[in-house]
């Protein structure tokens, strides 16, 4: 058996082992040490795509945008080279697609999607329980259920409640993050086979719609929340959680620049009002357009956080009815409620300034406020 010093030496000479140590250091919040370790990886493997993208994340968080962009672009080229060299290897292609989505290169990411053979990752339960639930739900004739949501809308709690009530398996079928969350055809085909309820942030793209429909997923719940409250909740979440995750800073659309993150909360709110609310509005309008398209093959049910808070049972009954399920035929076991910071519906009134409220309302549009019953 190797002694600790031998194991340490082996790690120091193995770029992949050293990379794992670097990522663990990064996750622990020691950015300076993580940067040093990533740089050491590159001395051994100069074009290691993961080390390059992780360095980009560190530099973004430190405010070194030009250097971060350079690392990210080199990582993209390195991933592309790996994909061309090993066309059937899932890890480099999945990493490449995820970084493309983070960089906003959605169309190029879509071109690689069909080759991503990502297995399903069970959520909340081990594989044995996942398989039991999936079989039970399939035998019960439950259709595939997809709850497609705006971030910070209690969707995790809704997902858990539906899964437990219907005894269905849970997993994700996408890659990427809001606003560029993309369906993975290999995984969506598994969803279409039945027994699974998934929770996603899928963008309203033609690719995502087509992928769902071709897999036999013909119904979709689009779950929303007042964009003003979403912006406020995101300001807390991106500051306390997303920016602290190793890959979070790579998502430039939703993770503010370093000077905003390091400044006061008022400035962070300003950024979220001006940058995050437009993403939420584009998501809403995009799915409204899909629903209005009689030839999309996808039926959409719009639901809101506010209706869930007001009457959870009525909310769940409406979703079940949309999927042709009778809520009286299912049990109602206790479920795990998560990511509910306050659960308030109009906290934004007391936190956003008058000017922020004015800009937010103008960005959302009176038609959206009226359609979903959000106060003017």
N, C-alpha and C positions, 0 to 999 in steps of 0.2 A: 504494500500500500504506500502511495506517495505521501511524503510528509508535507506540512503546510508550505515550507519554503519551496519545495519542488512544484507544488500546485501553483504557487504565486508566480514562479518563473515561467511555468507553462502558459499561464494566462497572459503574462507580459509579452510572450512571443507568438501568441495566437491572436490575430486581429479580430476575429469574431468573438472570442472569449473576452478580449479587452473591450470590445464594443458593448457587450452586455454589462460589464462593470461600469462603463461610461453612462449607459442609459440609467442604471440604478442610481448612480451618483446624481444624474440630472433629475430624476424623479424625487430624490431627497432634497432638491433645491440648491445644491452646491454647483452653481453654474460655472464658476471659475475652474473648478477641478474637472467638471464634465468637459468643458472646452479643451482643457489640456489633454484629457484622455482621448477625445475624438481626434485631436490633431496627431496624437501618437498612432492611432489607428491608420491615419492617412499616410504616415511615414512608411508603414508596412504595406498598405494597400491604397495607393494614391487616389484611386477613383472609386473607393467604396461608397456606393450610393446612399446607404443608410447613414454612415458617418457624416457625409456631406449634408444631407437634409437635416440631421440633428444639429450640426453646426449652424446651419441657416436659422433654425429655430432659436438657438442661443443668441445669435447676433440680432435677430429681430427683437428679442426681448430686451437686449441691451441698447437698442436704438441704432445699431449700425446697419442701416437699411441697404446701402450700396453693397457692403460686404455680404450681407445675408442674401441679397438677390443673386450675387455671383455664385455663392455656394448652392443655392436652390437650382439655378440654371445648370450648373455642372452636374448636380445630382440627377436632374432630368435626363441629361445626355448620357450619363453613366447607366441609368436604368434602361434607357432605350437600347444601348449597346448590349446590356445583359439579356434583354428580351429578344433581340435579334440573334444572339449567340445561343440562347436556350429558349426557343419559342414555346416549348410545352411545359416550362417550369413555372408553377403558380406564384411562388413568392416574389420574384422580381417583377412579374407583370402586375400583381396586385399592388406592390409598392409604387410602381410607376403610375398606375391609374390613380391611386390615392393622391399622389403628389401632383399629377396633372389636374385633378379636381381642385386641389387646394390652390393651384396657380390659376384657376379659371379656364383651363384648356379643356372644356367639357366635350367638345366634338371629338377631339383626338382621344379622350378617355373612352368615349363610346365605341370607337373603332376597335378597342382592345377588350371590351366587356365580355364578348362571347367566349373569349379564351381564358377567362378567370374561373378556374375550377375550384372555387372556395367551398369547403364543406360547411354544413350548418353548425353553428356554435350554440348549443343549448343555453338558455337564459334562465337563471334562478334555480334550476334543477340539474342534477347529474344526468348523464346520458341514459341511464336505465329508466329514470322517472320521465325524462323527455320522451323516450320511445313508448313508454306505457301510456302517457297522456296522448301522444299522437295516435296510437292505435285505437284508444278508447274514443277519441273524438272522431276519427275516421269511421269507426264502426257505428257511431251514433249519427252519422250522416252530416256532421257539421261542415259547412263550406269553409274555404280559406278566408280568413278575416285579416284585413289590413287596416290599421288605424294610422293614417298619415297626418302628421301633426306639425304645428308650429312649436319650436322649442319653448320651454318654460310655460307649459299649459296644463300641467298635472297629467300629462298623457301617460307617464309611467304608471301612475296609480290606476288610471282607467284600464290600461293594458293588463295589469295584474288582476284586477277585478274580473275582467272578461275571461281571462284564461282560467282563473280558479272557478268561476261560476260554471263554465262550460267544460272544465277538465280538459283543456287544450294545451298543447305544447307551445313554448315561446322561443323565438329566435329572431335575429335580424336577417334580412335578405338583401341588404344594400352595402355599398361602400361609399366612403366620403362623409362629409358633414353638411349641414345646412349652410348656405343655400344651394350647394352643388352635391346633394345626396343622389346617388345613382343606383338603380336596381341592377343586381347581378343576375343575368339570365339563368345561370346554373342553379342559383339558390331560389329564384322565383319559380322555377319549374317544380322544385320540391314543395314550395308553398302551394302551388296550384294542385298538387296531388292530394291536399287536404290534411286536416288534423292540426294545423298550425295557425296561431294568431300572432301577427307581427306588428311591431310599432316602428314607424319610419318617419323620415323627414324628406321624402322624395320630392324632387323638384318637378314642376308641371311641364316636363319636356315630352316631345313626341316619342323619344326613345323609351322613357319610363312607361308611358301609357301603352305603347306597343308591346313592351316586354311583359307587362301585367296581363294584358288581354290575350296574348299568344299562349300564356301559361294557363289560361282558363280562369283568371281572376277578373271577374266582370263587375265587381262592386268594391267601392272604396269609401271609407269614412275619412273626411278631411276635417280635422279637429282644430279649431282656431281659438284665439283669445284677443281681447282688445289690444291692438298694437302698442298703445301707450303703456299698458301694464307689462306687456312683453318686453318693451325697451327698458323699463325700470328693473324688472327681474333679471334681464340679461346683463345689465350694468353690474349688479351684484355678482352674478354667476361668472361672468368673464373675468372679473377682478379676482375673485376668490378661488376659482376652480380652473377654468379653461386656460388662462394665461400661465397657470402653474403646471399644466400637463406638458410633457416634452414636445408633442407635435402641435399643440394648440396655437402657438404664435405663427405657424405657417399659414393658417387660414386668415389671410389679410382682410377679407371682406367682413369678418365678424370679430376678429381680435384687434383691438385698437393699437395704434402705435405706442411705443414705449413712453413717450412724453405724456400721453393721455393716461395710460395705466399708472404712471408714477405721480400723476398730479392729483388734484382734489376730485371728490365725487361729483361736484357740479360740472366739471369739465368732461368727466366720463359720461354723465347723463346727456350733455350736449352732443357728444359724439354719437351716442346710441340713438338719440332723436333724429339726427341728421343722416346717419349711415345705416343703422339697423332697421328702423321703421320702414324705409323704402324696400328693403329686402323682404320684410313681412308682407307688405302691400303687394309686391310683385308675386309672391307665393299665392296670396289670396286671389288676385285677379287671374293668374295663370290657371288655377284650378277651377275658377268660375268659367273661364273660356272652355276648358275641357268638358265641363258639365253641360255647357250650352251646345257643344258639338254633337249633334245627333248621330254622327258616324264614328265616334271615337271607340264605341264598343264598351265603354266604361260608365257605369252609373255611379254618381257621387252623392253621398249624404254629408251635408255640412252640419257640424255640431260645434258647440262653444264651451269653453271652460266655465263661463258664467252659468250656463244651464246645468252643467254638472254640479257646480257648487250649490245651486239653488235646490236641486232635487236629484241626487245621484241615482236613485232607483228609476225615476222616470227617464233619465238620460240613458241608462243601460237598457231599459225596455225598448227605447226607440232604436238603439243600435241593433239589438237582437231582432226586432221586427224587420228592420232593413235587410237583414240576412235570412229572413224567413224562419226565425227561431222564436219560440214561445218562452218568454221569461218565466212563466209559471211552471214550466217543466224542468227548470234547473234549480240547483241548490244555491245558497248564498253564503259560502264559507267566508270567514274573515280573510282579508287580503292585505298585502303590504302596500302602504301608502308611502311614497318616497318623493324626494325633490319638491316638497311643498314648503316653500320658505315661509309664507304667511297664509296663503290661500285667500287673500283679500282680492276683491274685484275692482275697486276704485282707489287703491292706495296712491296711484299716480296723481290724483287731485291735490293731495297734501304734500307731494314731494317735487313734482315738476313745477318750475316757475311759470308765471303767466305767459312769458314769451315762449318757453319750451312747449307749453300746452298749445299755444297758437300755431307754432310750426308743426307740431305733431298732427293737429287736426287738419291743417292744410295738406299735409303729406298723405294722410289716410284717405281723405275725400268723404264728402257728406253721404255719397251713395253707399259706401261700405259701412259707415257708422249706422245708417238707417237699416240696411239689409240684415245686419247681425244684432240689431238692438243695442248697440253700444251708445252711451250717452254722448250728446254733442257738447 
